[in-house]
């Protein structure tokens, strides 16, 4: 038997190895075969019990995965305090429907979202308008640019002493922002593909990084395919933060589309709920009603 070192944090999974931070040291571990049998898949961000090998105290085995407070499949990470959803205002242009789907996924997984609209040096006025729309919906919104250092100060404070994941499409500047926040990270960055006008993938695996200013961050490969197969036309409304007043509609099962005495539609007419967000909801609802997936 090896030495039980107590609880550790999985910071990287690569090539079948699990890199566990424990008492300030990183231990390279293998996982017990029992995990595969019990269909347990360790994730970056998992707290775990490990056992060191007698032959080499820098190596060990993951013995047990501790209970998770949340988990995300895309990106595959557990126990995060917040998801920083990064979109650029330009290059590539922001896709609001895709942004809303990222937010829906986080609501499903019970993960707090902070929206980061990046590259505001391209178009600050448009970014300010989006900030107004999404703050009205109930989200914290940060406007950033790697070219304007002052814009990164609030983001640094949001990350301090928390376990945060960065997500969003490729090319929006996630890794660049992290490099500016902590120059010792030295994460690989890439440019926008001239042919597709989409970002090139530069982050190849999920990894947890410790910030000098305090806290941990996960930088992930950019992606646009989300895990939304459990969203239906009847539960979609629960994933829009600003729809809380829908409980006051005449019908308890109101979907806020064509029903009479709908409080959501009234709030839209009174400009208390953004028309942009409501139209996004209606478009997604129509897709689900037609039997499609969003």
C-alpha positions in Angstrom: 0.0 0.0 0.0 1.1 3.6 -0.7 0.8 6.7 1.4 -2.6 8.4 1.5 -1.9 12.1 0.9 -5.5 13.3 1.4 -7.5 15.4 -1.0 -6.0 16.7 -4.2 -7.2 18.8 -7.2 -7.0 17.4 -10.7 -5.5 20.2 -12.8 -4.8 18.4 -16.1 -5.7 15.2 -17.9 -3.5 14.2 -20.7 -2.6 10.9 -22.4 -4.3 8.8 -19.7 -2.5 10.5 -16.9 -4.1 12.7 -14.2 -2.0 15.5 -12.8 -3.1 16.2 -9.2 -2.1 19.3 -7.2 -1.8 18.5 -3.5 0.1 20.4 -0.8 1.7 22.6 -3.4 3.1 19.7 -5.5 1.9 18.1 -8.7 1.6 14.3 -8.7 1.3 12.3 -11.9 -1.4 9.7 -11.4 -3.1 6.8 -13.1 -6.8 6.2 -12.4 -8.2 3.0 -10.8 -9.7 0.6 -13.3 -12.8 0.6 -11.0 -13.7 4.1 -12.4 -14.3 2.7 -15.9 -16.3 -0.2 -14.5 -18.5 2.2 -12.5 -18.7 4.6 -15.4 -17.0 7.4 -13.4 -15.0 9.8 -15.6 -12.6 12.0 -13.6 -12.6 15.7 -14.8 -10.3 18.6 -14.5 -11.5 20.5 -11.3 -12.4 17.3 -9.5 -11.2 16.9 -5.9 -9.9 13.4 -5.3 -8.2 11.1 -2.9 -4.8 9.7 -4.2 -2.4 7.0 -3.1 1.3 7.5 -3.8 3.4 4.6 -5.1 6.2 3.3 -2.8 8.6 3.1 -5.7 8.3 6.8 -6.8 6.6 9.3 -4.4 6.1 11.7 -7.4 3.6 9.3 -8.9 0.4 7.7 -7.7 -3.1 6.5 -8.3 -6.5 8.4 -8.1 -8.4 6.3 -5.5 -11.7 8.3 -5.2 -13.5 11.2 -6.8 -15.1 13.4 -4.2 -18.7 14.7 -4.7 -19.1 17.5 -7.2 -21.0 20.7 -6.8 -21.5 20.9 -10.6 -20.0 19.7 -13.8 -19.9 20.7 -17.4 -19.5 18.4 -20.4 -18.5 21.2 -22.8 -16.0 22.1 -21.6 -15.4 19.0 -19.5 -14.7 20.5 -16.0 -16.1 20.1 -12.5 -16.6 22.2 -9.4 -16.2 25.6 -11.1 -17.4 28.8 -9.3 -18.1 30.6 -12.5 -17.9 30.4 -16.3 -16.4 33.4 -18.1 -18.2 33.3 -21.5 -16.0 35.2 -23.9 -17.2 36.5 -27.2 -15.5 39.2 -29.4 -17.5 42.1 -30.7 -15.5 41.8 -34.0 -13.0 39.4 -35.7 -15.0 37.1 -35.4 -18.2 39.0 -35.2 -20.4 38.3 -32.2 -23.1 35.7 -32.6 -25.8 36.5 -30.1 -27.8 33.3 -30.6 -24.7 31.3 -29.9 -24.0 33.4 -26.8 -27.5 32.8 -25.5 -27.0 29.0 -26.0 -23.8 29.2 -23.9 -25.8 30.9 -21.2 -28.6 28.3 -21.4 -26.0 25.5 -21.0 -24.6 27.1 -17.9 -28.0 27.6 -16.4 -28.8 23.9 -17.0 -25.5 23.0 -15.2 -26.2 25.4 -12.3 -23.0 27.3 -13.1 -22.9 31.1 -12.7 -22.1 33.0 -15.9 -20.0 36.2 -16.4 -20.1 37.5 -19.9 -16.9 39.0 -21.3 -17.3 40.9 -24.6 -13.7 41.2 -25.9 -11.9 43.2 -28.6 -13.9 46.4 -27.8 -11.2 48.5 -29.4 -13.0 47.5 -32.6 -16.5 48.7 -31.8 -17.0 50.1 -28.3 -20.5 51.5 -28.9 -21.9 48.2 -30.0 -20.3 46.5 -27.0 -21.8 49.0 -24.6 -25.3 48.3 -26.1 -24.8 44.6 -25.5 -23.7 45.2 -22.0 -26.9 47.1 -21.4 -29.0 44.2 -22.8 -27.4 41.4 -20.9 -27.1 43.3 -17.6 -30.8 44.0 -17.8 -31.2 40.2 -18.2 -29.4 39.7 -14.9 -25.8 38.9 -16.0 -22.5 40.5 -15.0 -20.9 41.8 -18.2 -17.3 42.9 -18.7 -16.0 44.8 -21.7 -12.3 44.0 -22.4 -9.5 44.5 -24.9 -6.0 43.1 -24.7 -5.0 46.4 -26.3 -6.4 48.4 -23.4 -4.8 47.2 -20.1 -7.2 49.2 -17.9 -10.2 47.1 -19.2 -8.6 43.9 -17.6 -8.6 45.1 -14.0 -12.2 44.2 -13.2 -11.8 40.8 -14.8 -8.7 40.2 -12.6 -10.8 40.9 -9.5 -13.6 38.6 -10.7 -11.1 35.8 -11.0 -9.4 36.3 -7.7 -9.7 33.4 -5.3 -12.2 31.5 -7.4 -12.1 28.5 -9.7 -13.2 29.8 -13.1 -13.5 28.4 -16.6 -13.2 30.3 -19.8 -15.4 29.2 -22.7 -16.5 30.6 -26.0 -15.8 30.1 -29.7 -12.4 29.9 -31.2 -10.6 33.2 -32.0 -12.4 35.4 -29.5 -9.2 36.0 -27.5 -9.6 33.8 -24.4 -5.9 32.7 -24.2 -4.7 36.2 -25.0 -6.7 37.7 -22.2 -5.4 35.1 -19.7 -1.8 35.8 -20.9 -2.4 39.6 -20.2 -3.8 38.9 -16.8 -0.9 36.6 -15.8 2.1 36.8 -18.0 3.6 33.6 -16.5 0.8 31.5 -18.1 2.3 31.9 -21.6 -0.7 30.2 -23.2 -0.5 29.5 -27.0 -2.6 31.9 -29.1 -3.7 31.9 -32.7 -5.2 34.1 -35.4 -8.4 34.1 -37.3 -8.5 31.9 -40.4 -8.7 34.1 -43.5 -10.7 31.5 -45.4 -13.4 30.6 -42.8 -13.3 33.8 -40.7 -13.4 31.6 -37.7 -10.8 31.1 -35.0 -8.1 28.5 -35.2 -8.0 26.1 -32.2 -4.9 26.8 -30.1 -5.9 25.1 -26.8 -5.7 21.4 -27.3 -6.7 20.0 -23.9 -8.4 21.2 -20.7 -6.0 22.4 -18.1 -6.3 24.3 -14.8 -3.9 27.1 -14.1 -3.0 28.8 -10.9 -3.0 32.6 -11.0 -0.4 34.6 -9.2 -3.1 37.0 -8.1 -5.1 34.1 -6.5 -7.5 31.6 -7.9 -7.5 29.0 -10.7 -8.6 29.3 -14.3 -9.4 26.7 -17.0 -8.6 27.6 -20.5 -10.3 25.4 -23.0 -10.4 24.8 -26.7 -12.9 27.0 -28.5 -16.0 25.3 -29.6 -19.5 26.0 -30.9 -21.3 22.7 -30.4 -23.0 22.6 -27.0 -24.7 19.9 -24.9 -28.3 21.1 -25.1 -30.1 17.9 -26.0 -32.2 18.1 -22.8 -33.6 21.5 -23.6 -37.3 21.3 -24.7 -39.9 23.9 -25.7 -41.4 23.5 -22.3 -38.3 24.0 -20.1 -36.5 26.5 -22.3 -38.1 29.4 -20.4 -36.5 28.3 -17.1 -33.0 29.0 -18.6 -33.7 32.7 -19.3 -32.8 34.6 -16.1 -35.1 37.5 -16.8 -38.2 35.3 -17.1 -38.7 34.9 -13.3 -41.8 37.0 -13.4 -43.4 34.4 -15.7 -44.6 32.7 -12.5 -47.2 35.5 -12.4 -48.7 34.6 -15.8 -52.4 33.6 -15.9 -51.4 30.0 -16.9 -48.9 28.1 -14.8 -47.5 26.4 -17.9 -47.3 29.6 -20.0 -44.6 29.4 -22.6 -44.7 33.2 -23.2 -45.5 32.9 -26.9 -49.2 33.4 -27.7 -50.9 32.9 -24.3 -53.1 35.7 -22.9 -52.2 37.7 -19.8 -48.5 36.7 -20.1 -46.3 38.7 -17.8 -43.2 38.2 -19.9 -44.8 39.8 -23.0 -46.0 42.6 -20.8 -42.4 43.1 -19.5 -41.1 43.2 -23.1 -43.7 45.8 -24.0 -42.7 47.9 -21.0 -39.0 47.6 -22.0 -38.2 45.7 -18.8 -37.1 42.7 -20.8 -35.0 43.2 -23.9 -36.6 42.7 -27.2 -33.4 41.2 -28.4 -33.4 38.5 -25.8 -37.1 37.8 -26.2 -36.7 37.4 -29.9 -33.9 35.0 -29.3 -36.1 33.0 -27.0 -38.9 32.9 -29.6 -36.5 31.7 -32.3 -35.1 28.9 -30.1 -38.7 28.0 -29.0 -39.8 27.7 -32.7 -36.9 25.3 -33.5 -37.8 23.1 -30.5 -41.5 23.2 -31.3 -40.7 22.0 -34.8 -38.9 19.0 -33.3 -35.4 20.3 -33.9 -32.5 20.7 -31.5 -30.9 24.1 -30.6 
